[in-house]
Amino acid sequence: MGQNFIIEDELKKLPKQPGVYIMHDANDEIIYVGKAVSLRNRVRQYFQSTKNKTAKVIQMVQHIDHFEYIVTDSELEALVLESNLIKQNRPKYNTMLKDDKTYPYIKVTVGEMYPRIMVSRSMKKDSSRYYGPYPTAGAVRDTIELLRKLCHIRTCSMKLPENQGKDRPCLYYYIGQCPAPCMKDSIRPEDYRKNVDHVISFLNGHVGQEVDMLTKKMQKASEEMRYEDAAEYRDLIESIRVIGEHQKITSGDGEDRDVIAIATDQAKENNSHMDRTEAVAQVFFVRDGRLVGREHFFLTTDDADDKPQILRDFISQYYAGTPFVPKELMIGTDIPDRELLEEMLTKRRGSKVTIRVPQRGLKEKLVELALENAENTLARDRERLQREELRTTGAVKEIADLLGIQKADRMEAFDISNISGFESVGSMIVYEKGKPKRTDYRKFKIRTVQGPNDYASMEEVLTRRFRRAEEQSPGFTRLPDLLLMDGGRGQVHIAEQVLRDTGFSFIPVAGMVKDDYHRTRGIWFHDREIPIDKNSEGFKLITRIQDEAHRFAITYHRQLRSKGQVRSVLDDIEGIGETRRKALLRSFGSVEGIRDASLDELSHAPSMNRPAAETVWNFFHGQNTPQKAAVTEEDE
């Protein structure tokens, strides 16, 4: 994230809704996952006074570079999602939640002729129906006990109907809480199934009737001063409330699916002067029936594209490159070419892939939750996106307008690095739409130039770069919209001559003119210096490009030196043997130290005399410099 994520600004955008927050460090590693009743209140606490904070929290906050969050409908959903994300990512500071704690489910064995209701700590791919998970086992047990009483569901594990009539009914039959399906002809399967349907209806959230009944009983017990009974009814009502909350975070079928929603910037859509629309695609990853993570992707599209078209294009592009294709995609609206996309995804996965538009139930709610998070992400990051656009595409447009060229989407910049002309290297960096494209960076070893001649070295590098383009060599075929030279008139003229010689004279060349302090003060273009506002985004982008070209060239040069190749420069000094080379390095510490030493300092070094010192001094300062063998290593 770096400078684009300003924590103080992002804290102001946090919603007051429940959800999960995810803390990242500067390397984008997840270091903490937490849940919150109010994301705004909880996350802000981390960045307030350190008073009353534990040492672990203080240390963690120091490593937070940026954060993200996922909105949920309830604290319960946040708790379940928090658990899933911690197990998936193992964050460094979630020390208390790194165990394999599991939350309880309510299991209804609908595959049996006489189903049962029970607690389960895992969700299996069987014929049963699962509800949950739930945060407290106590609430689950209370609810199961209540449902057994209200709906007359058996508590035994007897295998039915095989073992019907082999034993007497249990106590629950005699107290009127079980219809005794263990006895032949006691209750028909279809009548028992009606009781089970009532349980399922309850677990699907239709709890109003039971809550009303228990509320009346609680009030009556309180009026009659049976306070213990009233408290028991109160606890049952609370258990029902916890169990009755819909759970979208976990599904019961154990399948792998992705849930996708698109949010678009309505403000831009409604602005007739805009021809681009910002959009966010939100993808929820459900694996083995559990929501284990999410990712969002920023999109730029034409205003003419509606959401179904944007969604269709995103699915086509995203799943063409992702290594895993799930069995099912869930989306909120139908899209063009759905059957064609299903065929493409099926081919990639190797088995049937279905794209569904759920119309009701938990799956529809999960799509709605993905859409809500996409809209929150777009609203939260709109300002950051605008700042990023100014720094990148906005700055590129400034440069193109300043120079009067059609576009500068792809810019290439070059630099030379050497020590007194030895081990000279050239660098080529590429910026596309205002951002570095590091996969297109190239490094060159200077082959034909001896001595510190930056102009000749630059001519060699540019010639090799554009000869490669002529030859359609891989990695060199894309041409720049603008060539940026780290210098003024002289560098620009060299580049223009190379472009004429190689047949690419149509590429514009601009140079960065320096002041006496080696700072860029303007741009040399078409044989004149064009002033540039130093506070403009265009100037800042040029400065970043210039700094990056220097960094890349110097890094490459240091890599060569670290391999001991620069030390071999001393081998090229005629008349200076191994003993004197070692003595010079011990005395001055490095090749740079030898180069910067005066003639007198060289003369008084161990094992040296005046003639030997003159030979070394002349070698480094260009007087009677012996020819250095050309480097034959290929570009790296």
FENBELMO-V138601 format. One record per backbone hydrogen bond with DSSP energy under -1.0 kcal/mol. CO is the residue of the C=O (numbers start at 1). NH is the residue of the N-H. E is the energy in kcal/mol with one decimal. If there is no record, write none. Layout:
co->{CO;CO}
nh->{NH;NH}
e->{E;E}
//
This chain:
co->{1;2;6;7;15;17;18;19;20;21;22;23;23;24;24;25;29;31;32;34;36;38;39;40;41;44;45;50;54;55;56;57;58;60;61;66;68;70;74;75;76;77;78;79;80;81;82;83;84;85;86;93;94;104;105;106;107;108;108;109;116;118;120;124;129;131;136;137;138;139;140;141;142;143;144;145;146;147;159;161;163;170;171;172;172;173;180;182;183;188;189;191;192;193;194;195;196;197;198;199;200;201;202;205;207;208;209;210;211;212;213;214;215;216;217;218;219;220;221;222;225;226;227;228;229;230;231;232;233;234;235;236;237;238;239;240;249;255;257;258;259;261;263;264;265;266;268;271;277;278;279;280;281;282;283;284;285;286;287;289;290;293;295;297;299;301;302;306;307;308;309;310;311;312;313;314;315;318;318;327;328;329;330;337;338;339;340;341;342;343;344;345;346;354;356;361;362;363;364;365;366;367;368;369;370;371;372;373;374;375;376;377;381;382;383;384;385;386;387;388;389;392;393;394;395;396;397;398;399;400;400;409;410;410;411;412;413;415;417;419;422;424;425;426;427;428;429;430;431;432;435;437;438;442;444;451;453;454;455;456;457;458;459;460;461;462;463;464;465;466;467;468;469;473;482;483;484;485;485;488;489;490;491;492;493;494;495;496;497;498;499;504;508;510;511;513;513;515;519;522;523;524;528;530;533;536;537;538;539;540;541;542;543;544;545;546;547;548;549;550;551;552;553;554;555;556;557;558;560;561;566;567;569;570;573;577;578;579;580;581;582;583;584;585;590;591;592;598;599;600;605;609;610;611;612;613;614;615;616;617;618}
nh->{4;5;10;11;40;39;72;36;70;34;68;31;32;65;66;28;25;93;23;21;19;42;43;44;45;47;48;53;58;59;60;61;62;63;64;24;22;20;78;79;80;81;82;83;84;85;86;87;88;89;90;95;97;134;120;131;118;110;129;112;109;107;105;126;108;106;140;141;142;143;144;145;146;147;148;149;150;151;163;164;166;173;175;177;178;176;183;165;186;192;193;195;196;197;198;199;200;201;202;203;204;206;205;207;211;212;213;214;215;216;217;218;219;220;221;222;223;224;226;225;227;230;231;232;233;234;235;236;237;238;239;240;241;242;243;244;291;289;286;330;284;282;280;266;269;270;271;274;301;265;299;263;297;261;295;259;292;257;290;251;287;285;283;281;279;277;305;310;311;312;313;314;315;316;317;318;319;321;322;354;258;356;260;341;342;343;344;345;346;347;348;349;350;329;331;365;366;367;368;369;370;371;372;373;374;375;376;377;378;379;380;381;385;386;387;388;389;390;391;392;394;396;397;398;399;400;401;402;403;404;405;433;481;482;431;484;429;427;425;422;419;446;417;444;415;442;413;437;411;435;432;440;441;428;426;453;457;458;459;460;461;462;463;464;465;466;467;468;469;470;471;473;472;476;412;510;414;487;512;492;493;494;495;496;497;498;499;500;501;502;504;507;483;485;524;521;522;518;515;513;530;511;525;523;536;540;541;542;543;544;545;546;547;548;549;550;551;552;553;554;555;556;557;558;559;560;561;562;565;564;569;570;572;573;576;581;582;583;584;585;586;587;588;589;594;595;596;602;603;604;608;613;614;615;616;617;618;619;620;621;623}
e->{-1.7;-1.4;-2.3;-2.3;-1.7;-2.4;-2.3;-2.3;-2.7;-2.2;-2.1;-2.5;-1.2;-2.9;-1.4;-2.1;-2.0;-2.5;-2.9;-2.5;-2.1;-2.5;-2.3;-1.6;-1.0;-1.0;-1.2;-1.9;-2.3;-2.4;-2.4;-2.6;-1.3;-1.5;-1.2;-2.9;-3.1;-2.4;-1.9;-2.4;-2.2;-2.7;-2.7;-2.0;-2.2;-2.7;-2.3;-2.2;-1.8;-2.5;-2.8;-1.1;-1.2;-2.4;-2.1;-2.0;-2.2;-2.3;-2.8;-2.1;-2.0;-3.1;-3.2;-1.7;-2.9;-2.6;-1.3;-2.6;-2.6;-2.1;-2.6;-2.4;-2.3;-2.9;-2.3;-1.8;-3.1;-2.8;-2.0;-1.7;-1.6;-1.2;-1.6;-2.8;-1.0;-1.1;-1.9;-3.4;-1.6;-2.4;-2.3;-1.1;-1.7;-2.6;-1.6;-1.5;-2.5;-2.5;-2.1;-2.6;-1.6;-2.1;-1.8;-1.7;-2.4;-2.5;-2.2;-2.5;-2.5;-2.2;-2.0;-2.6;-2.5;-2.5;-2.6;-2.2;-2.5;-2.0;-3.3;-1.6;-1.2;-2.2;-2.5;-1.8;-2.3;-2.4;-2.3;-2.0;-2.4;-2.0;-2.3;-2.6;-2.2;-2.2;-2.7;-2.9;-1.3;-2.2;-2.7;-2.7;-2.9;-3.0;-2.8;-1.1;-2.1;-2.2;-1.2;-1.7;-2.2;-2.6;-3.2;-2.5;-2.2;-2.0;-2.1;-2.3;-2.4;-2.6;-1.9;-2.6;-2.9;-2.9;-2.9;-2.7;-2.3;-3.0;-1.5;-2.4;-3.1;-2.3;-2.5;-2.4;-2.4;-2.1;-2.2;-3.4;-2.0;-1.1;-1.6;-1.9;-2.0;-3.2;-2.8;-2.5;-2.5;-2.0;-2.1;-2.9;-2.5;-1.9;-1.9;-2.8;-2.7;-2.6;-2.7;-1.7;-2.1;-1.8;-2.2;-2.2;-2.1;-2.3;-2.5;-2.1;-2.2;-2.6;-2.1;-2.5;-2.3;-2.4;-2.8;-2.3;-3.1;-2.3;-2.4;-2.7;-2.6;-2.2;-2.1;-1.6;-3.7;-2.5;-2.1;-1.9;-2.1;-2.4;-2.8;-2.5;-2.1;-1.3;-2.1;-2.9;-2.7;-1.4;-2.7;-3.1;-2.6;-2.5;-2.6;-2.0;-1.6;-2.3;-2.6;-2.6;-1.5;-2.3;-2.0;-2.9;-2.9;-1.7;-2.9;-1.8;-1.2;-2.4;-2.7;-2.1;-2.3;-2.7;-2.3;-2.1;-2.3;-2.7;-2.2;-2.5;-2.4;-2.4;-2.3;-1.9;-1.2;-2.0;-2.2;-2.6;-1.2;-2.0;-1.9;-2.9;-1.1;-2.1;-2.0;-2.2;-2.5;-1.9;-2.3;-2.7;-2.2;-2.2;-2.5;-2.0;-2.4;-1.9;-2.9;-1.9;-2.4;-2.8;-2.8;-3.1;-1.1;-1.9;-2.3;-2.0;-3.7;-2.3;-2.9;-2.6;-1.6;-1.8;-2.2;-2.2;-2.4;-2.2;-2.5;-2.6;-2.7;-2.4;-2.3;-2.1;-2.8;-2.7;-2.1;-2.8;-2.7;-1.9;-2.3;-2.6;-2.0;-1.9;-2.1;-2.8;-1.8;-2.0;-2.4;-1.3;-1.6;-1.5;-1.8;-2.3;-2.5;-2.1;-2.5;-2.2;-2.3;-2.0;-2.8;-2.0;-1.9;-2.7;-2.1;-2.2;-2.0;-1.7;-1.8;-2.6;-2.5;-2.0;-2.2;-2.8;-2.7;-1.8;-1.8;-1.5;-1.6}
//
